[in-house]
Amino acid sequence: MMPDYLLDTNVIIEILRDNSRVLTHMQVVVGAMAVVNNAVLVTDNLKHFQDVTGLQLENWVRP
């Protein structure tokens, strides 16, 4: 069985960072919560989250 991990937001930022965009701490927390809970993140800010592996996104403002 694989252990559960609790990652500091700075570690998550480094994992999710790419060369063109840096997520804020709150975006990282919200995105990470959605991924670990297999939840869909509903946001009007799809471009900030689109490259996060495993993150399901929906935009209810501009469907």
N, C-alpha and C positions, 0 to 999 in steps of 0.2 A: 504494500500500500504506500502511496506517495504521501509525504507529510504535507500539512497545510502550512503556508507561509503568510506572514503579515509583513508587507514591505513598507518601508518609510517612503513618503511621497517623493523625496529626492531620488531614491533608487528608481521609482516608477517613471519619473520625468526622464531620467537617463535612458531607460529602456524604450520609452515611447518617442523620444526626441528624434527628429530628422533634420536635415540641413536647412529646410525652408520654413519651419514653423516650430515654435515652442509653446506647449500648452501651459496654461496657468495652473497653479496648485489645485484650485477648485475643479478645473476641467479634468485634471488627472484623477482626482478623487472620484468624481462622478463617473468618468469613463471606466475606471478600474472597478467600481462597485457594479456597474452594468455588466462588465465582462465576467467577473467572478460569480455573479448571480444569474448568468445566462439571461439577462434582461435586455429589452430593447430600449435604447436611449432615444428619447424624443427630444429633438432640438431644432431650432431654426438656424443652427450654426454647423451644418453638415461638413463644410470644408475643413473645419478644425479637427474633426474626429474621423474623417474618412479613411485615413491610413492606419488607424489603430486595429491591429490584428485581432479578430474574434469579436469585435464590437458591432452589434446590430444597430442600425440607425433608422429613424423615421422622422420626417418633418411634417407635423400636423398644421403648421402655419401656411406653408406653401407646398401642398401635396402634388 
